[in-house]
């Protein structure tokens, strides 16, 4: 896409991560198409707003017309009943990928999650080649999201990057974040790299800051050409040591707790 990102579609543009991506790409994309089911207002001549539901396949395909890339951040953001997750995350992602295929979009960036490996113990360093061990139904939906991305890359030739997003916060607020934190600056860095990295058919990458205690191997991120810069360790004095219960021996922390999923069954 040269020195500009060209036309970039951002789904979930009203969300926490979408808002950061929107601001970060506003001056770099020739045209920024902001998609969300809630109303947004364009804030620059380069912005275009599309209010739609990702379950509407034809509307999604229409929003992708003329796009060079799509950053897909929309969907159900946390644990929920499985039918809701399948419709919002898996079905929505399928509509984005199918729309990208039909419109000839050059690069698709999918928001995956660290929680598709949340049942590994904290003592294990995870690589993207290791089998999924989701910590809940939300993690299961992200396993399916990555599988769809791989299918569309292998079968239809789409260039797909899955970012396994860490704990996106302005600053760490709990002990798990010392390993899992993703700062806004590093988040935007990973998204920019995912949009511009050359020669990618399919890649899955842990998007996490340069945390001293991280338990994910970020080596795959070198394929994108981005090295994170922030470290949660600087915030250690602000974080209480309380709350280190048995389930926190798992990388998903409280997300791996049985009750966290039982309430949605």
C-alpha angles and dihedrals in degrees: 000000000000122000092334130057089230112205113354125185116206117195119200087028093159093057128096096264093034091056092054092047091048093055093042095051097037094093095036105049119073088215127014117196111198115203125189138134090238122070120269132180123223111247099189138027089254093059126091123183126215118184108200145128116254088222087070100087096188093049090050092050091049091051090055095056110128094004122147092194143000128212105202110204100143124110144075105327102202147013113322139146110304096243089056092049093047092051098041103035107023098031093041092050091049090054091050093048093045091047090050090051093050094046096044096241111184101215134019120196113194126197105232123167143235086232093080085078098033095121094066114103118257088243091067123086107219125215124191090247093065119099118265118261103181119201094215147342092295089057090050090055090053091051086057091046091056091045090054090049091051091048093052091046094049100037104032103024098243116157104235132182120186114200112203094210119213128209101314107208137139085240135352113275103177139035095259089060090065085075103026106037120132112190121213089245093053092042091057090045092055092047092050090049092047089054096050108030108120130227099021123149095167132346134170115198135178106238101206134135122254092275116171090219099043116137098202124089106237094190091108087062089071086075087066094047096235127124115191117233110192124085124200089210090084088067097051096108090059096054124086117234090218124107100047095143128161096273089058088072082080122076092237091060112191090358087071092056112118092231092056089069101027092069089063097049 
